[in-house]
Amino acid sequence: MKWDKEADTMAVTFPQEISIPTNRDILGKVAKIYKPLRLVTPVTLEGKFLYRDACKERPAWDAELLKELVTR
């Protein structure tokens, strides 16, 4: 989390790299988001819901996820 002391603003950055969607990839990206004040919880919830739905399908840890699951 970046804090500009002079403007008194905070900024949160999200992982931007593009990769093949797997269970490992989704969980890794959601875990990288640092949110001490929980300002971005609505955004991270989408990633957590995607991971939950992916786990219901029971794919291998590094198997590519179904397109229907990722594009919803």
CHARMM-style PDB file with segment names, atoms N, HN, CA, C and O in Angstrom:
ATOM      1  N   MET     1       0.852  -1.163   0.000  1.00  0.00      PROA
ATOM      2  CA  MET     1       0.000   0.000   0.000  1.00  0.00      PROA
ATOM      3  C   MET     1       0.900   1.229   0.000  1.00  0.00      PROA
ATOM      4  O   MET     1       1.841   1.324   0.788  1.00  0.00      PROA
ATOM      5  N   LYS     2       0.606   2.145  -0.874  1.00  0.00      PROA
ATOM      6  HN  LYS     2      -0.158   2.067  -1.514  1.00  0.00      PROA
ATOM      7  CA  LYS     2       1.401   3.364  -0.989  1.00  0.00      PROA
ATOM      8  C   LYS     2       0.655   4.529  -0.354  1.00  0.00      PROA
ATOM      9  O   LYS     2      -0.542   4.718  -0.573  1.00  0.00      PROA
ATOM     10  N   TRP     3       1.382   5.296   0.429  1.00  0.00      PROA
ATOM     11  HN  TRP     3       2.354   5.142   0.606  1.00  0.00      PROA
ATOM     12  CA  TRP     3       0.787   6.452   1.091  1.00  0.00      PROA
ATOM     13  C   TRP     3       1.566   7.690   0.691  1.00  0.00      PROA
ATOM     14  O   TRP     3       2.770   7.778   0.931  1.00  0.00      PROA
ATOM     15  N   ASP     4       0.889   8.636   0.088  1.00  0.00      PROA
ATOM     16  HN  ASP     4      -0.089   8.564  -0.107  1.00  0.00      PROA
ATOM     17  CA  ASP     4       1.486   9.926  -0.263  1.00  0.00      PROA
ATOM     18  C   ASP     4       1.207  10.865   0.907  1.00  0.00      PROA
ATOM     19  O   ASP     4       0.084  11.336   1.086  1.00  0.00      PROA
ATOM     20  N   LYS     5       2.238  11.127   1.693  1.00  0.00      PROA
ATOM     21  HN  LYS     5       3.150  10.745   1.547  1.00  0.00      PROA
ATOM     22  CA  LYS     5       2.072  11.920   2.917  1.00  0.00      PROA
ATOM     23  C   LYS     5       1.663  13.365   2.630  1.00  0.00      PROA
ATOM     24  O   LYS     5       0.905  13.965   3.392  1.00  0.00      PROA
ATOM     25  N   GLU     6       2.169  13.915   1.532  1.00  0.00      PROA
ATOM     26  HN  GLU     6       2.785  13.427   0.914  1.00  0.00      PROA
ATOM     27  CA  GLU     6       1.863  15.311   1.229  1.00  0.00      PROA
ATOM     28  C   GLU     6       0.423  15.498   0.777  1.00  0.00      PROA
ATOM     29  O   GLU     6      -0.235  16.454   1.188  1.00  0.00      PROA
ATOM     30  N   ALA     7      -0.071  14.602  -0.058  1.00  0.00      PROA
ATOM     31  HN  ALA     7       0.464  13.825  -0.391  1.00  0.00      PROA
ATOM     32  CA  ALA     7      -1.458  14.698  -0.531  1.00  0.00      PROA
ATOM     33  C   ALA     7      -2.411  13.972   0.414  1.00  0.00      PROA
ATOM     34  O   ALA     7      -3.629  14.107   0.297  1.00  0.00      PROA
ATOM     35  N   ASP     8      -1.857  13.203   1.348  1.00  0.00      PROA
ATOM     36  HN  ASP     8      -0.867  13.094   1.442  1.00  0.00      PROA
ATOM     37  CA  ASP     8      -2.628  12.397   2.293  1.00  0.00      PROA
ATOM     38  C   ASP     8      -3.592  11.467   1.558  1.00  0.00      PROA
ATOM     39  O   ASP     8      -4.795  11.451   1.820  1.00  0.00      PROA
ATOM     40  N   THR     9      -3.015  10.681   0.614  1.00  0.00      PROA
ATOM     41  HN  THR     9      -2.038  10.694   0.401  1.00  0.00      PROA
ATOM     42  CA  THR     9      -3.794   9.705  -0.135  1.00  0.00      PROA
ATOM     43  C   THR     9      -3.122   8.345  -0.041  1.00  0.00      PROA
ATOM     44  O   THR     9      -1.913   8.251   0.171  1.00  0.00      PROA
ATOM     45  N   MET    10      -3.908   7.305  -0.200  1.00  0.00      PROA
ATOM     46  HN  MET    10      -4.890   7.381  -0.373  1.00  0.00      PROA
ATOM     47  CA  MET    10      -3.404   5.939  -0.206  1.00  0.00      PROA
ATOM     48  C   MET    10      -3.731   5.311  -1.541  1.00  0.00      PROA
ATOM     49  O   MET    10      -4.749   5.632  -2.153  1.00  0.00      PROA
ATOM     50  N   ALA    11      -2.863   4.408  -1.998  1.00  0.00      PROA
ATOM     51  HN  ALA    11      -2.035   4.147  -1.501  1.00  0.00      PROA
ATOM     52  CA  ALA    11      -3.090   3.705  -3.252  1.00  0.00      PROA
ATOM     53  C   ALA    11      -2.799   2.227  -3.053  1.00  0.00      PROA
ATOM     54  O   ALA    11      -1.852   1.860  -2.356  1.00  0.00      PROA
ATOM     55  N   VAL    12      -3.609   1.390  -3.661  1.00  0.00      PROA
ATOM     56  HN  VAL    12      -4.378   1.688  -4.226  1.00  0.00      PROA
ATOM     57  CA  VAL    12      -3.439  -0.056  -3.594  1.00  0.00      PROA
ATOM     58  C   VAL    12      -3.145  -0.538  -5.004  1.00  0.00      PROA
ATOM     59  O   VAL    12      -3.826  -0.141  -5.950  1.00  0.00      PROA
ATOM     60  N   THR    13      -2.139  -1.389  -5.154  1.00  0.00      PROA
ATOM     61  HN  THR    13      -1.586  -1.712  -4.386  1.00  0.00      PROA
ATOM     62  CA  THR    13      -1.825  -1.940  -6.466  1.00  0.00      PROA
ATOM     63  C   THR    13      -2.244  -3.404  -6.518  1.00  0.00      PROA
ATOM     64  O   THR    13      -2.170  -4.124  -5.523  1.00  0.00      PROA
ATOM     65  N   PHE    14      -2.681  -3.824  -7.685  1.00  0.00      PROA
ATOM     66  HN  PHE    14      -2.742  -3.240  -8.494  1.00  0.00      PROA
ATOM     67  CA  PHE    14      -3.119  -5.201  -7.907  1.00  0.00      PROA
ATOM     68  C   PHE    14      -2.165  -5.874  -8.878  1.00  0.00      PROA
ATOM     69  O   PHE    14      -1.603  -5.204  -9.745  1.00  0.00      PROA
ATOM     70  N   PRO    15      -1.966  -7.193  -8.757  1.00  0.00      PROA
ATOM     71  CA  PRO    15      -1.105  -7.897  -9.704  1.00  0.00      PROA
ATOM     72  C   PRO    15      -1.647  -7.740 -11.129  1.00  0.00      PROA
ATOM     73  O   PRO    15      -2.843  -7.920 -11.355  1.00  0.00      PROA
ATOM     74  N   GLN    16      -0.778  -7.405 -12.091  1.00  0.00      PROA
ATOM     75  HN  GLN    16       0.194  -7.258 -11.907  1.00  0.00      PROA
ATOM     76  CA  GLN    16      -1.206  -7.137 -13.455  1.00  0.00      PROA
ATOM     77  C   GLN    16      -0.742  -8.184 -14.457  1.00  0.00      PROA
ATOM     78  O   GLN    16      -1.197  -8.156 -15.600  1.00  0.00      PROA
ATOM     79  N   GLU    17       0.141  -9.106 -14.085  1.00  0.00      PROA
ATOM     80  HN  GLU    17       0.511  -9.129 -13.156  1.00  0.00      PROA
ATOM     81  CA  GLU    17       0.665 -10.056 -15.050  1.00  0.00      PROA
ATOM     82  C   GLU    17      -0.435 -11.007 -15.530  1.00  0.00      PROA
ATOM     83  O   GLU    17      -1.326 -11.380 -14.767  1.00  0.00      PROA
ATOM     84  N   ILE    18      -0.357 -11.386 -16.787  1.00  0.00      PROA
ATOM     85  HN  ILE    18       0.367 -11.082 -17.407  1.00  0.00      PROA
ATOM     86  CA  ILE    18      -1.332 -12.288 -17.386  1.00  0.00      PROA
ATOM     87  C   ILE    18      -0.717 -13.677 -17.444  1.00  0.00      PROA
ATOM     88  O   ILE    18       0.431 -13.838 -17.858  1.00  0.00      PROA
ATOM     89  N   SER    19      -1.476 -14.672 -17.032  1.00  0.00      PROA
ATOM     90  HN  SER    19      -2.408 -14.542 -16.696  1.00  0.00      PROA
ATOM     91  CA  SER    19      -0.974 -16.043 -17.043  1.00  0.00      PROA
ATOM     92  C   SER    19      -2.130 -17.001 -17.267  1.00  0.00      PROA
ATOM     93  O   SER    19      -3.288 -16.590 -17.332  1.00  0.00      PROA
ATOM     94  N   ILE    20      -1.808 -18.275 -17.384  1.00  0.00      PROA
ATOM     95  HN  ILE    20      -0.867 -18.609 -17.331  1.00  0.00      PROA
ATOM     96  CA  ILE    20      -2.839 -19.304 -17.558  1.00  0.00      PROA
ATOM     97  C   ILE    20      -3.581 -19.456 -16.236  1.00  0.00      PROA
ATOM     98  O   ILE    20      -2.945 -19.641 -15.198  1.00  0.00      PROA
ATOM     99  N   PRO    21      -4.920 -19.383 -16.248  1.00  0.00      PROA
ATOM    100  CA  PRO    21      -5.670 -19.476 -14.983  1.00  0.00      PROA
ATOM    101  C   PRO    21      -5.662 -20.895 -14.410  1.00  0.00      PROA
ATOM    102  O   PRO    21      -6.221 -21.817 -15.005  1.00  0.00      PROA
ATOM    103  N   THR    22      -5.033 -21.055 -13.268  1.00  0.00      PROA
ATOM    104  HN  THR    22      -4.579 -20.306 -12.785  1.00  0.00      PROA
ATOM    105  CA  THR    22      -5.009 -22.317 -12.533  1.00  0.00      PROA
ATOM    106  C   THR    22      -5.367 -22.027 -11.086  1.00  0.00      PROA
ATOM    107  O   THR    22      -5.414 -20.868 -10.676  1.00  0.00      PROA
ATOM    108  N   ASN    23      -5.617 -23.064 -10.318  1.00  0.00      PROA
ATOM    109  HN  ASN    23      -5.579 -24.006 -10.651  1.00  0.00      PROA
ATOM    110  CA  ASN    23      -5.894 -22.866  -8.893  1.00  0.00      PROA
ATOM    111  C   ASN    23      -4.724 -22.168  -8.215  1.00  0.00      PROA
ATOM    112  O   ASN    23      -4.920 -21.245  -7.423  1.00  0.00      PROA
ATOM    113  N   ARG    24      -3.520 -22.602  -8.522  1.00  0.00      PROA
ATOM    114  HN  ARG    24      -3.360 -23.351  -9.165  1.00  0.00      PROA
ATOM    115  CA  ARG    24      -2.326 -22.009  -7.919  1.00  0.00      PROA
ATOM    116  C   ARG    24      -2.211 -20.527  -8.277  1.00  0.00      PROA
ATOM    117  O   ARG    24      -1.869 -19.704  -7.429  1.00  0.00      PROA
ATOM    118  N   ASP    25      -2.496 -20.194  -9.531  1.00  0.00      PROA
ATOM    119  HN  ASP    25      -2.774 -20.863 -10.221  1.00  0.00      PROA
ATOM    120  CA  ASP    25      -2.387 -18.813 -10.009  1.00  0.00      PROA
ATOM    121  C   ASP    25      -3.403 -17.904  -9.317  1.00  0.00      PROA
ATOM    122  O   ASP    25      -3.055 -16.808  -8.878  1.00  0.00      PROA
ATOM    123  N   ILE    26      -4.646 -18.350  -9.218  1.00  0.00      PROA
ATOM    124  HN  ILE    26      -4.929 -19.240  -9.575  1.00  0.00      PROA
ATOM    125  CA  ILE    26      -5.685 -17.534  -8.582  1.00  0.00      PROA
ATOM    126  C   ILE    26      -5.358 -17.293  -7.113  1.00  0.00      PROA
ATOM    127  O   ILE    26      -5.422 -16.161  -6.635  1.00  0.00      PROA
ATOM    128  N   LEU    27      -5.012 -18.350  -6.409  1.00  0.00      PROA
ATOM    129  HN  LEU    27      -4.961 -19.269  -6.798  1.00  0.00      PROA
ATOM    130  CA  LEU    27      -4.708 -18.217  -4.985  1.00  0.00      PROA
ATOM    131  C   LEU    27      -3.482 -17.327  -4.776  1.00  0.00      PROA
ATOM    132  O   LEU    27      -3.456 -16.526  -3.841  1.00  0.00      PROA
ATOM    133  N   GLY    28      -2.481 -17.453  -5.622  1.00  0.00      PROA
ATOM    134  HN  GLY    28      -2.502 -18.104  -6.382  1.00  0.00      PROA
ATOM    135  CA  GLY    28      -1.279 -16.631  -5.508  1.00  0.00      PROA
ATOM    136  C   GLY    28      -1.572 -15.155  -5.707  1.00  0.00      PROA
ATOM    137  O   GLY    28      -1.045 -14.312  -4.981  1.00  0.00      PROA
ATOM    138  N   LYS    29      -2.415 -14.834  -6.691  1.00  0.00      PROA
ATOM    139  HN  LYS    29      -2.843 -15.519  -7.281  1.00  0.00      PROA
ATOM    140  CA  LYS    29      -2.731 -13.427  -6.957  1.00  0.00      PROA
ATOM    141  C   LYS    29      -3.578 -12.825  -5.847  1.00  0.00      PROA
ATOM    142  O   LYS    29      -3.360 -11.676  -5.461  1.00  0.00      PROA
ATOM    143  N   VAL    30      -4.535 -13.573  -5.329  1.00  0.00      PROA
ATOM    144  HN  VAL    30      -4.713 -14.506  -5.642  1.00  0.00      PROA
ATOM    145  CA  VAL    30      -5.372 -13.062  -4.236  1.00  0.00      PROA
ATOM    146  C   VAL    30      -4.520 -12.849  -2.983  1.00  0.00      PROA
ATOM    147  O   VAL    30      -4.725 -11.877  -2.256  1.00  0.00      PROA
ATOM    148  N   ALA    31      -3.576 -13.740  -2.728  1.00  0.00      PROA
ATOM    149  HN  ALA    31      -3.410 -14.530  -3.318  1.00  0.00      PROA
ATOM    150  CA  ALA    31      -2.738 -13.627  -1.537  1.00  0.00      PROA
ATOM    151  C   ALA    31      -1.749 -12.467  -1.628  1.00  0.00      PROA
ATOM    152  O   ALA    31      -1.305 -11.964  -0.596  1.00  0.00      PROA
ATOM    153  N   LYS    32      -1.394 -12.029  -2.838  1.00  0.00      PROA
ATOM    154  HN  LYS    32      -1.755 -12.437  -3.677  1.00  0.00      PROA
ATOM    155  CA  LYS    32      -0.421 -10.936  -3.009  1.00  0.00      PROA
ATOM    156  C   LYS    32      -1.002  -9.567  -2.661  1.00  0.00      PROA
ATOM    157  O   LYS    32      -0.249  -8.618  -2.442  1.00  0.00      PROA
ATOM    158  N   ILE    33      -2.309  -9.453  -2.609  1.00  0.00      PROA
ATOM    159  HN  ILE    33      -2.921 -10.224  -2.788  1.00  0.00      PROA
ATOM    160  CA  ILE    33      -2.930  -8.155  -2.377  1.00  0.00      PROA
ATOM    161  C   ILE    33      -2.887  -7.846  -0.880  1.00  0.00      PROA
ATOM    162  O   ILE    33      -3.499  -8.541  -0.069  1.00  0.00      PROA
ATOM    163  N   TYR    34      -2.162  -6.803  -0.537  1.00  0.00      PROA
ATOM    164  HN  TYR    34      -1.664  -6.238  -1.195  1.00  0.00      PROA
ATOM    165  CA  TYR    34      -2.008  -6.386   0.861  1.00  0.00      PROA
ATOM    166  C   TYR    34      -3.109  -5.387   1.186  1.00  0.00      PROA
ATOM    167  O   TYR    34      -3.207  -4.342   0.542  1.00  0.00      PROA
ATOM    168  N   LYS    35      -3.931  -5.696   2.172  1.00  0.00      PROA
ATOM    169  HN  LYS    35      -3.851  -6.544   2.694  1.00  0.00      PROA
ATOM    170  CA  LYS    35      -5.081  -4.846   2.473  1.00  0.00      PROA
ATOM    171  C   LYS    35      -5.270  -4.667   3.983  1.00  0.00      PROA
ATOM    172  O   LYS    35      -6.201  -5.229   4.559  1.00  0.00      PROA
ATOM    173  N   PRO    36      -4.409  -3.905   4.614  1.00  0.00      PROA
ATOM    174  CA  PRO    36      -4.527  -3.758   6.068  1.00  0.00      PROA
ATOM    175  C   PRO    36      -5.797  -3.042   6.508  1.00  0.00      PROA
ATOM    176  O   PRO    36      -6.301  -3.316   7.597  1.00  0.00      PROA
ATOM    177  N   LEU    37      -6.322  -2.149   5.707  1.00  0.00      PROA
ATOM    178  HN  LEU    37      -5.913  -1.927   4.822  1.00  0.00      PROA
ATOM    179  CA  LEU    37      -7.527  -1.421   6.101  1.00  0.00      PROA
ATOM    180  C   LEU    37      -8.791  -1.991   5.467  1.00  0.00      PROA
ATOM    181  O   LEU    37      -9.884  -1.460   5.667  1.00  0.00      PROA
ATOM    182  N   ARG    38      -8.646  -3.058   4.714  1.00  0.00      PROA
ATOM    183  HN  ARG    38      -7.758  -3.489   4.552  1.00  0.00      PROA
ATOM    184  CA  ARG    38      -9.762  -3.730   4.038  1.00  0.00      PROA
ATOM    185  C   ARG    38     -10.517  -2.794   3.082  1.00  0.00      PROA
ATOM    186  O   ARG    38     -11.730  -2.919   2.914  1.00  0.00      PROA
ATOM    187  N   LEU    39      -9.797  -1.868   2.466  1.00  0.00      PROA
ATOM    188  HN  LEU    39      -8.812  -1.767   2.602  1.00  0.00      PROA
ATOM    189  CA  LEU    39     -10.423  -0.940   1.526  1.00  0.00      PROA
ATOM    190  C   LEU    39     -10.784  -1.610   0.206  1.00  0.00      PROA
ATOM    191  O   LEU    39     -11.684  -1.148  -0.497  1.00  0.00      PROA
ATOM    192  N   VAL    40     -10.102  -2.677  -0.131  1.00  0.00      PROA
ATOM    193  HN  VAL    40      -9.371  -3.052   0.440  1.00  0.00      PROA
ATOM    194  CA  VAL    40     -10.317  -3.321  -1.429  1.00  0.00      PROA
ATOM    195  C   VAL    40     -11.021  -4.671  -1.292  1.00  0.00      PROA
ATOM    196  O   VAL    40     -10.962  -5.493  -2.207  1.00  0.00      PROA
ATOM    197  N   THR    41     -11.669  -4.901  -0.189  1.00  0.00      PROA
ATOM    198  HN  THR    41     -11.717  -4.234   0.554  1.00  0.00      PROA
ATOM    199  CA  THR    41     -12.351  -6.176   0.024  1.00  0.00      PROA
ATOM    200  C   THR    41     -13.356  -6.515  -1.074  1.00  0.00      PROA
ATOM    201  O   THR    41     -13.417  -7.679  -1.471  1.00  0.00      PROA
ATOM    202  N   PRO    42     -14.143  -5.578  -1.588  1.00  0.00      PROA
ATOM    203  CA  PRO    42     -15.062  -5.937  -2.677  1.00  0.00      PROA
ATOM    204  C   PRO    42     -14.345  -6.487  -3.912  1.00  0.00      PROA
ATOM    205  O   PRO    42     -14.886  -7.341  -4.615  1.00  0.00      PROA
ATOM    206  N   VAL    43     -13.152  -6.008  -4.172  1.00  0.00      PROA
ATOM    207  HN  VAL    43     -12.713  -5.314  -3.601  1.00  0.00      PROA
ATOM    208  CA  VAL    43     -12.394  -6.491  -5.328  1.00  0.00      PROA
ATOM    209  C   VAL    43     -11.803  -7.863  -5.046  1.00  0.00      PROA
ATOM    210  O   VAL    43     -11.855  -8.746  -5.902  1.00  0.00      PROA
ATOM    211  N   THR    44     -11.244  -8.050  -3.863  1.00  0.00      PROA
ATOM    212  HN  THR    44     -11.201  -7.332  -3.168  1.00  0.00      PROA
ATOM    213  CA  THR    44     -10.626  -9.336  -3.549  1.00  0.00      PROA
ATOM    214  C   THR    44     -11.669 -10.433  -3.367  1.00  0.00      PROA
ATOM    215  O   THR    44     -11.355 -11.610  -3.547  1.00  0.00      PROA
ATOM    216  N   LEU    45     -12.889 -10.078  -3.018  1.00  0.00      PROA
ATOM    217  HN  LEU    45     -13.144  -9.122  -2.872  1.00  0.00      PROA
ATOM    218  CA  LEU    45     -13.945 -11.081  -2.884  1.00  0.00      PROA
ATOM    219  C   LEU    45     -14.207 -11.794  -4.202  1.00  0.00      PROA
ATOM    220  O   LEU    45     -14.467 -12.997  -4.208  1.00  0.00      PROA
ATOM    221  N   GLU    46     -14.144 -11.073  -5.318  1.00  0.00      PROA
ATOM    222  HN  GLU    46     -13.933 -10.095  -5.313  1.00  0.00      PROA
ATOM    223  CA  GLU    46     -14.334 -11.704  -6.626  1.00  0.00      PROA
ATOM    224  C   GLU    46     -13.300 -12.800  -6.856  1.00  0.00      PROA
ATOM    225  O   GLU    46     -13.633 -13.882  -7.338  1.00  0.00      PROA
ATOM    226  N   GLY    47     -12.052 -12.520  -6.512  1.00  0.00      PROA
ATOM    227  HN  GLY    47     -11.781 -11.640  -6.120  1.00  0.00      PROA
ATOM    228  CA  GLY    47     -10.998 -13.521  -6.653  1.00  0.00      PROA
ATOM    229  C   GLY    47     -11.217 -14.712  -5.745  1.00  0.00      PROA
ATOM    230  O   GLY    47     -10.963 -15.850  -6.141  1.00  0.00      PROA
ATOM    231  N   LYS    48     -11.684 -14.468  -4.540  1.00  0.00      PROA
ATOM    232  HN  LYS    48     -11.891 -13.544  -4.218  1.00  0.00      PROA
ATOM    233  CA  LYS    48     -11.947 -15.557  -3.606  1.00  0.00      PROA
ATOM    234  C   LYS    48     -13.130 -16.408  -4.059  1.00  0.00      PROA
ATOM    235  O   LYS    48     -13.113 -17.630  -3.909  1.00  0.00      PROA
ATOM    236  N   PHE    49     -14.158 -15.763  -4.614  1.00  0.00      PROA
ATOM    237  HN  PHE    49     -14.172 -14.770  -4.736  1.00  0.00      PROA
ATOM    238  CA  PHE    49     -15.290 -16.524  -5.138  1.00  0.00      PROA
ATOM    239  C   PHE    49     -14.867 -17.361  -6.344  1.00  0.00      PROA
ATOM    240  O   PHE    49     -15.320 -18.495  -6.498  1.00  0.00      PROA
ATOM    241  N   LEU    50     -14.013 -16.818  -7.189  1.00  0.00      PROA
ATOM    242  HN  LEU    50     -13.645 -15.896  -7.064  1.00  0.00      PROA
ATOM    243  CA  LEU    50     -13.507 -17.564  -8.340  1.00  0.00      PROA
ATOM    244  C   LEU    50     -12.716 -18.774  -7.868  1.00  0.00      PROA
ATOM    245  O   LEU    50     -12.872 -19.864  -8.418  1.00  0.00      PROA
ATOM    246  N   TYR    51     -11.874 -18.601  -6.864  1.00  0.00      PROA
ATOM    247  HN  TYR    51     -11.747 -17.715  -6.417  1.00  0.00      PROA
ATOM    248  CA  TYR    51     -11.101 -19.713  -6.320  1.00  0.00      PROA
ATOM    249  C   TYR    51     -12.026 -20.775  -5.710  1.00  0.00      PROA
ATOM    250  O   TYR    51     -11.805 -21.973  -5.890  1.00  0.00      PROA
ATOM    251  N   ARG    52     -13.052 -20.334  -4.995  1.00  0.00      PROA
ATOM    252  HN  ARG    52     -13.232 -19.361  -4.849  1.00  0.00      PROA
ATOM    253  CA  ARG    52     -14.005 -21.278  -4.403  1.00  0.00      PROA
ATOM    254  C   ARG    52     -14.687 -22.108  -5.478  1.00  0.00      PROA
ATOM    255  O   ARG    52     -14.799 -23.327  -5.345  1.00  0.00      PROA
ATOM    256  N   ASP    53     -15.147 -21.453  -6.549  1.00  0.00      PROA
ATOM    257  HN  ASP    53     -15.056 -20.463  -6.656  1.00  0.00      PROA
ATOM    258  CA  ASP    53     -15.807 -22.171  -7.631  1.00  0.00      PROA
ATOM    259  C   ASP    53     -14.847 -23.114  -8.351  1.00  0.00      PROA
ATOM    260  O   ASP    53     -15.243 -24.196  -8.785  1.00  0.00      PROA
ATOM    261  N   ALA    54     -13.594 -22.708  -8.477  1.00  0.00      PROA
ATOM    262  HN  ALA    54     -13.272 -21.829  -8.124  1.00  0.00      PROA
ATOM    263  CA  ALA    54     -12.597 -23.567  -9.115  1.00  0.00      PROA
ATOM    264  C   ALA    54     -12.347 -24.804  -8.262  1.00  0.00      PROA
ATOM    265  O   ALA    54     -12.162 -25.894  -8.802  1.00  0.00      PROA
ATOM    266  N   CYS    55     -12.339 -24.657  -6.956  1.00  0.00      PROA
ATOM    267  HN  CYS    55     -12.490 -23.772  -6.517  1.00  0.00      PROA
ATOM    268  CA  CYS    55     -12.117 -25.803  -6.072  1.00  0.00      PROA
ATOM    269  C   CYS    55     -13.273 -26.792  -6.130  1.00  0.00      PROA
ATOM    270  O   CYS    55     -13.072 -27.990  -5.932  1.00  0.00      PROA
ATOM    271  N   LYS    56     -14.469 -26.310  -6.397  1.00  0.00      PROA
ATOM    272  HN  LYS    56     -14.633 -25.337  -6.558  1.00  0.00      PROA
ATOM    273  CA  LYS    56     -15.623 -27.211  -6.520  1.00  0.00      PROA
ATOM    274  C   LYS    56     -15.469 -28.142  -7.713  1.00  0.00      PROA
ATOM    275  O   LYS    56     -15.963 -29.270  -7.689  1.00  0.00      PROA
ATOM    276  N   GLU    57     -14.784 -27.675  -8.762  1.00  0.00      PROA
ATOM    277  HN  GLU    57     -14.383 -26.759  -8.781  1.00  0.00      PROA
ATOM    278  CA  GLU    57     -14.561 -28.489  -9.959  1.00  0.00      PROA
ATOM    279  C   GLU    57     -13.497 -29.558  -9.737  1.00  0.00      PROA
ATOM    280  O   GLU    57     -13.410 -30.511 -10.511  1.00  0.00      PROA
ATOM    281  N   ARG    58     -12.693 -29.412  -8.695  1.00  0.00      PROA
ATOM    282  HN  ARG    58     -12.764 -28.638  -8.066  1.00  0.00      PROA
ATOM    283  CA  ARG    58     -11.623 -30.322  -8.310  1.00  0.00      PROA
ATOM    284  C   ARG    58     -10.585 -30.583  -9.410  1.00  0.00      PROA
ATOM    285  O   ARG    58     -10.252 -31.736  -9.685  1.00  0.00      PROA
ATOM    286  N   PRO    59     -10.076 -29.519 -10.038  1.00  0.00      PROA
ATOM    287  CA  PRO    59      -9.018 -29.739 -11.028  1.00  0.00      PROA
ATOM    288  C   PRO    59      -7.677 -29.956 -10.329  1.00  0.00      PROA
ATOM    289  O   PRO    59      -7.538 -29.694  -9.135  1.00  0.00      PROA
ATOM    290  N   ALA    60      -6.697 -30.437 -11.088  1.00  0.00      PROA
ATOM    291  HN  ALA    60      -6.811 -30.649 -12.059  1.00  0.00      PROA
ATOM    292  CA  ALA    60      -5.344 -30.556 -10.537  1.00  0.00      PROA
ATOM    293  C   ALA    60      -4.837 -29.151 -10.212  1.00  0.00      PROA
ATOM    294  O   ALA    60      -5.319 -28.167 -10.773  1.00  0.00      PROA
ATOM    295  N   TRP    61      -3.880 -29.065  -9.317  1.00  0.00      PROA
ATOM    296  HN  TRP    61      -3.489 -29.864  -8.861  1.00  0.00      PROA
ATOM    297  CA  TRP    61      -3.380 -27.786  -8.816  1.00  0.00      PROA
ATOM    298  C   TRP    61      -2.880 -26.879  -9.936  1.00  0.00      PROA
ATOM    299  O   TRP    61      -3.086 -25.666  -9.894  1.00  0.00      PROA
ATOM    300  N   ASP    62      -2.227 -27.464 -10.937  1.00  0.00      PROA
ATOM    301  HN  ASP    62      -2.060 -28.449 -10.972  1.00  0.00      PROA
ATOM    302  CA  ASP    62      -1.676 -26.676 -12.043  1.00  0.00      PROA
ATOM    303  C   ASP    62      -2.418 -26.877 -13.354  1.00  0.00      PROA
ATOM    304  O   ASP    62      -1.909 -26.494 -14.407  1.00  0.00      PROA
ATOM    305  N   ALA    63      -3.599 -27.463 -13.320  1.00  0.00      PROA
ATOM    306  HN  ALA    63      -4.012 -27.775 -12.464  1.00  0.00      PROA
ATOM    307  CA  ALA    63      -4.390 -27.671 -14.539  1.00  0.00      PROA
ATOM    308  C   ALA    63      -5.115 -26.378 -14.899  1.00  0.00      PROA
ATOM    309  O   ALA    63      -5.593 -25.655 -14.024  1.00  0.00      PROA
ATOM    310  N   GLU    64      -5.190 -26.097 -16.203  1.00  0.00      PROA
ATOM    311  HN  GLU    64      -4.802 -26.684 -16.914  1.00  0.00      PROA
ATOM    312  CA  GLU    64      -5.888 -24.894 -16.651  1.00  0.00      PROA
ATOM    313  C   GLU    64      -7.374 -25.022 -16.341  1.00  0.00      PROA
ATOM    314  O   GLU    64      -7.969 -26.080 -16.545  1.00  0.00      PROA
ATOM    315  N   LEU    65      -7.972 -23.939 -15.848  1.00  0.00      PROA
ATOM    316  HN  LEU    65      -7.489 -23.079 -15.683  1.00  0.00      PROA
ATOM    317  CA  LEU    65      -9.384 -23.959 -15.478  1.00  0.00      PROA
ATOM    318  C   LEU    65     -10.272 -23.847 -16.718  1.00  0.00      PROA
ATOM    319  O   LEU    65      -9.834 -23.398 -17.777  1.00  0.00      PROA
ATOM    320  N   LEU    66     -11.507 -24.258 -16.563  1.00  0.00      PROA
ATOM    321  HN  LEU    66     -11.863 -24.623 -15.703  1.00  0.00      PROA
ATOM    322  CA  LEU    66     -12.474 -24.178 -17.656  1.00  0.00      PROA
ATOM    323  C   LEU    66     -12.729 -22.726 -18.031  1.00  0.00      PROA
ATOM    324  O   LEU    66     -12.767 -21.851 -17.166  1.00  0.00      PROA
ATOM    325  N   LYS    67     -12.902 -22.476 -19.316  1.00  0.00      PROA
ATOM    326  HN  LYS    67     -12.871 -23.187 -20.019  1.00  0.00      PROA
ATOM    327  CA  LYS    67     -13.136 -21.097 -19.807  1.00  0.00      PROA
ATOM    328  C   LYS    67     -14.415 -20.516 -19.220  1.00  0.00      PROA
ATOM    329  O   LYS    67     -14.455 -19.326 -18.909  1.00  0.00      PROA
ATOM    330  N   GLU    68     -15.475 -21.332 -19.059  1.00  0.00      PROA
ATOM    331  HN  GLU    68     -15.443 -22.299 -19.312  1.00  0.00      PROA
ATOM    332  CA  GLU    68     -16.751 -20.830 -18.516  1.00  0.00      PROA
ATOM    333  C   GLU    68     -16.564 -20.304 -17.093  1.00  0.00      PROA
ATOM    334  O   GLU    68     -17.202 -19.330 -16.692  1.00  0.00      PROA
ATOM    335  N   LEU    69     -15.692 -20.952 -16.346  1.00  0.00      PROA
ATOM    336  HN  LEU    69     -15.174 -21.743 -16.672  1.00  0.00      PROA
ATOM    337  CA  LEU    69     -15.470 -20.568 -14.952  1.00  0.00      PROA
ATOM    338  C   LEU    69     -14.728 -19.230 -14.870  1.00  0.00      PROA
ATOM    339  O   LEU    69     -15.051 -18.388 -14.033  1.00  0.00      PROA
ATOM    340  N   VAL    70     -13.754 -19.043 -15.724  1.00  0.00      PROA
ATOM    341  HN  VAL    70     -13.491 -19.727 -16.404  1.00  0.00      PROA
ATOM    342  CA  VAL    70     -12.894 -17.863 -15.658  1.00  0.00      PROA
ATOM    343  C   VAL    70     -13.565 -16.624 -16.244  1.00  0.00      PROA
ATOM    344  O   VAL    70     -13.300 -15.518 -15.773  1.00  0.00      PROA
ATOM    345  N   THR    71     -14.422 -16.768 -17.252  1.00  0.00      PROA
ATOM    346  HN  THR    71     -14.637 -17.666 -17.634  1.00  0.00      PROA
ATOM    347  CA  THR    71     -14.980 -15.625 -17.956  1.00  0.00      PROA
ATOM    348  C   THR    71     -16.334 -15.182 -17.415  1.00  0.00      PROA
ATOM    349  O   THR    71     -16.985 -14.354 -18.052  1.00  0.00      PROA
ATOM    350  N   ARG    72     -16.777 -15.678 -16.301  1.00  0.00      PROA
ATOM    351  HN  ARG    72     -16.247 -16.350 -15.783  1.00  0.00      PROA
ATOM    352  CA  ARG    72     -18.095 -15.266 -15.802  1.00  0.00      PROA
ATOM    353  C   ARG    72     -18.099 -13.904 -15.222  1.00  0.00      PROA
ATOM    354  OT1 ARG    72     -19.139 -13.430 -14.765  1.00  0.00      PROA
TER     355      ARG     72
END
